[in-house]
Amino acid sequence: TAVPTFGEFFPNGTLIEMVRGEQEMTAPQLQLWNGKNEIVGPRVRHDGRDFVLGAIDSSILREVVLPAQCVPYGTTREFLNEICTLITNFAGLDENSARLVGRIVLCSSLVEASSVAPTLRIVGPDEIRGNRLMALLRCLCRHSLRLTGVTPAGFCSLPSGAKFTYLINQRNLSDKLLGLFDDASSRDRKIPSRGRLLDLFGVQIFHTVGDELPPLRAITISMIPTGQMLPALDFDAQRKITNEYQGKLLSFRRANLAAAAGLQFDASKFSFALRDLAKTLAAATPDDVQLQDEVFNLLQDQEKQVRSDAWVNLSAITVEAVLVAYHDSPGGFVYVSDLADIAQEFLMRRGEGTEVDDGSLGKRLKSLGFMTERDAQGSKLHLTQAALNHASQLAKDLVVCDSGNCT
């Protein structure tokens, strides 16, 4: 029996890809590449198994963007620079934003190599320029698929395992839908639906006017009116970009997917919340260490935001309270109610009116891995050396303090 597929990556480096048919309106073909030879057809064979195109509705086939053939891309640096130049010229982005978005494009072609797919959020009052960037990214990203009016049921009706780059132009995103997107951004999370498990893993790009997406989950690009004259991005221009860059992206994927999957990148300099994103962006340029090092500068603003948010984040405040309690009574006990008072004092001094009650702080302690016990006066935490060590590590991860200054 033939195995239905939308693409495969085998340990020996062999790839099976969806490619456009010879005529624009004909059904896609499968392309097998073993490092030397290329075979294209409705059915390909590898390691004793036959593979055929998975079931996919014709409306999706008409919309999803596919390459026709491989096109040489030069070096990774040259290719990234080309993409960034396109983004700057056609969408008017600044250099830092363009280099972040350029890496998202490369990530879309190597998405299987990352445990977490990146998310890009395009916001701001200049909706025309935002739409331009969405149109350009449709031309550039692998398996790009435009969507709007997405519901949880609609999202779960999409083909499983296609590794789409989701281009979602939508004003309102429900909490349930956001939860599904969050699951779909993690490679190993499978979503149950109608008696089967769905693999909807893929890069997500949103053009939205709201603030529904948590800031740490997305790279945010703000489209502010500039008055800048931009070149036409009409149908012919988009088709030309698509034909050239889809072919280059396929060639880039062939050359770099295995290296990206095996990349070891030290993200410990980032706050815990940004480490997965940093690793994913670094894996977009697996053969260029200097480009990987650029990620530290590119995520500088996000890092500052994480540290700012930690100033009033309840988890971070809870850890600070434990550290203060240990400093006052090392080896002793502290009641959860007293920790809540300390946390409340921190928030008041920092201009936050959020109330901290014993119950919410007790739950937060448990979620952070602290073990409490109860006596006649209530729940209490034993301030052992182990508790201090745990709190110190959490403080570093949650950017409560700088490394080496948490005790």
N, C-alpha and C positions, 0 to 999 in steps of 0.2 A: 504494500500500500504506500502510495506517495505521501510525503510529509508536506502539509501546507505551510507556507512561510511568507514573511514579508522581508526577510533578510536574515542571514546567519553569520556568526563570527566563530570560527573554529580555533582550537588551541594551536594548530600548526600554521595559523595565519591565513588559511583559506577563507574567502568571503563570498557570500551570496547576496546579491543586491537586486532591488527592483530598479529597472530602467525603462525609459520610454520605448514604445514600439517605434517601428520605422516611420509610420505615419502618425501624425499628432493625435488622431482620434482612435487609434487602434489600442488594444489592450496592452498593458505593460508586459515586459518579458522579465525573466530572471537571468542574471549575469553571474557566472561563477568565475572567480579569479583565484588561482592557486599559487600566485607569486611569479608565474612564468607565462601561463596560458590563460586565455579568456574564452569562455563558452557562453553563448547567449541563446535562449530559447524559452518556450513555455514550460519546459521540464529540464532540470539539470540533475546530474548524478555526482554524489560525493561519498566516498567511504562506504560503498555498497548500498546507499540509500538514494531514492529519487525524491526530488523536491519540486513542488509546484506552487504557484501563487495562491496565497490564502484567500478565503472568501472576503470580498470587499465590494460594497455597493458601487454601482457605476457613477453615482453622483460624487462620491468621494474620489474615485479614480480620475474624474474630470478636474477635480480641484487640487489634489495633492501634486506638489511640484517634484519632478523626478529628472535625473540626468539622462542624457541620451548616450553619452560615451565619456571616457576619460580624456582629460585635457591636462597637459603638464602645468604645474603650478609654481615652479621655481623652488625657492627655499621657503621655509615656514615664515621667516621674517619678511621676505618679499611679498608673500601671499597675504599675510596679515596687514602689511602696509597698504596693499592694493585695496583690500576691503575697507580699511579705515578711511582711505582717501575717498572712496565711493560714498561712505556714510557722511563724511564731512561735506562733500560737494553737493549731494542730493538732499540731505536732511539738515545741514547747517549746524551740526553738533561741534562742541569744542573738542580739543584733542583728547582730553582725559576721558570724556564720555564716549567718543568714537572708539578709543582703544578698548574700553570695557565692552561695548557692543560688538566690536570686531571679534573679541574672544568668545562671546556668546555664539556667534556664527560658527567658529571653529569647534566649539563644544558640541554643537548640534550634530556634527559629523562624527564625533568620538564619544557620544553620550554613554554607550555601554561601558566605557572605561571608568566612569564616575559612579560613586554610590549615591550621590545626590545631583540631580539635574539642576542647572541654574534657572532662575526665574528673572525675567526682565519686566519692569513696570514702566510704561510710558505715560506720564501725567503732564498736567499743565494746561494753560488756557489756549495755547496755539494748537488747536485740534487739526488744522490743515497740515502743519508740519509733522504732527504726530501720525496722521494718516499716511503721509509720505514715507516716514520711517517704517511703518508697518508694511507698506507696499514694497519697499526696498528689501526688507528682511524676508519677505515671501520669496523674492528672487534668489536670495543668498543662502538661506538656511536649508538643511537637509530635511526632506519629507515634510516641508512646510504645508500647513493646512489652516486656512482661514475659517474662523467660527464666530458666530454671534448668537445671542438668545440661548446660551448654553444652560441647560438644566442638569441636575444630577442624573436623571434617567437618560437624557440625551448624551451626556458625556460617557456613560457606561454602555451606550449602544455602539460606540466606535470600535473598530477592529482591534483586537488584543494583540500586542507584540509588534505593532508597526513602527514604534519609536518616532511618532510624529513630533514635529516642532509645532506646538499649538499657538496660533496667532489669534488671540481672542480680543475682539473689539466689542466691549460690553460695558454699560454704565453700572449695572447692579449685579453684585455677586453675593449670593446668600451664604450664610455660615456653613450650611451643609455642603454647598458647592466648593467653598474654600477648603473644607476638610478633605474632599475628594482630590482637589488639586494638590494639597499637601501630601496626600498618600501617593499620588501619581508622580511626584517629584523625587520619590525614593525608589531606587532600583529594585530593592528586595521586598517591597510591599505589594502584595497582590490583593485586588479588590474583589470580594465575592459578589456575584450577580447572577441570579436565576440558575443556581446550581453549578456555576463554573467560576474559576478564578481569572480575573482580567489583569493583564499587564498593560497599563496605560502610561508607563514610564516615558517621559520625554521632556524636552526643554519647553518652558511655558513663557509666552510673551503676551502681556496684557496692555491694551490701550484703554485706560479708564480714567474717570474724573474723580473717583472717590478715593478714600484711604482705607479700603477694606483689607488690603494685603498687609500683613505685619512687615515693618520695614526691614527686619533681619532676614526675611525670607526672599527678598528681592533686591536686585540692583535697580535703583530708581533713576530714571532720566526725565528731567523736567524740561518741557517744551515751552519756553518763554518767547513771546513775539520779539523779533529782532529787526524786522524790516529788510532783512537780507534777501536779495534776489537770487533765486535758485534755478538751476537748469530744469528744463522740462523732463518729467518722468512719466511720459505717456506710454501707451501700449507697446509701441515699437522699441522704446528704450528699455522697458522692463523685459521684453522678450530677448533682447540682445544680451542684457546682463544675466538673465536666467540661463541662457544657452551656454555662455562662457563660464560662469562661475559655478554652476551645478557640476559641470565636467571637471573643473579644477578641484571642487570640494570632494568629488569621488576619488580623484587621484590622491588628494591629501589624506583621505580616510584610509585608503589602501596602504599608504606609506607609514602612517603614524598610529593606527588603532592599537596594535600590539604594544608599542612603546608606551602609549598613554595608559594602557591597562596595568603595566608594570611599574609606572613611575612612583618613586618614593620622594615625596615633597614634605619638608619640615614646616608645618603650619603652626608650630607652638608659639611663635611670636604674636599670632593673632589671638584675640579673645575667643573663648570657646564657641560663641555663637557664630563666628565667621570662619571657623576652620574648614568646614566642609566646602563652603563656597570658594575659599582660597585654593584648596586642593583641586577643585574642579576647574577653576580658571587656569591654574598652573598646568594641568593635564592637557589643556588646549594647545600647548606648545611643547610637547614632550621632548623634542630634540634640540631645544634652545634654552640653556640655563639662564641666560641674561633676560630673556622674555619672561621666564618664570619669576625671576627676582623682581621684575616690574610690578608684579601683582601686589607687593607690599605698598607701593606708592599709589596704585590704582584704587585700593580699598581703604586708603587713609581716611576719607570722609566717613565711610561706614564704621570704621574703628572708633572714630571720635563719637559717633552717634551711639554706639554700643556703650561706651564709657559714660556718656551723658545719661543714657537711660538707666544704667546700673545705679546711678546716684539715688534714684527713687524706686528702684525695682524691689518688690517684696522679698524675693529670694536673696538678693544681695543684702538687703537691710537685715534679714534674719541672720545671715552669716555674720554680719558686723556685730549684731547683738550678742551672738554666742562668743565672739572674740572678746568683746568688752566684759562679758560675764566671767570668762576664764581669767582675764587679767585681774579682775577684782577678787575672785575666789578659786584659784587653781586647785584642782583636785576635789573641790566641793560639789555642791548642787546648785542649780538655779531653776526656779519654777517657771513654767511656760508663761504664766501671767506676768512675771517680772520681765521676761524677754519681750513680751508684747509691749510693756511700758517703755522699755529701752528703744524698741523699734519705732514706737509712736513718737518718741522724743526726736529721733533722727529725722523722721518725716516732717515734723513741725518745723524743725530748724532749717529744713531744705525747702520750705514753702509749699509742702504738700498737705492737703487737708484730709487725705485718706485715713480712715479709722482702721486700726489694727486690733482685732479682738483675739482672745485666747484661742478660740477654736480655729480660726484661719491660720494663726501662726503655728499652732500645734500640727495642723495638716501640712503646712509648708516644711516644718522641721522633718517630718516623716518622709515627705517627697524628696528631701535633700539627703536622706540617708542617716539622719540622727535617730537614735533609739531613746525613747523616754520611758519613764516608769511612773506609777501612780501611788500616792499615799493619801492620808486623810485630808491634806491641804490642796491636793490636785496633782497634775502631771509635772514632772520635773526631769531635767537633763543632768546626768552625771558629767561633770567637767573634767574628764580624764585626759591624759596625754593623747590618746587615740582620737578623742573628740576634737582636741586642738589641731592635731595633724589634719583631720578631715576638713575642719573649718578653714584651715590655712590653704589647703589645696582648692577648695571651693572658692575661696576669696580670689585666688589667682585666675581660676576659670571664669568667674563671674565679674572679673575686673573690679573687685572691691578695692584691691591694692595692687601695687606693682610686685613683680616676682622678687622674692627674698625680703619683703617688708610687710609680712602678714602676721607676725606674732607679737 
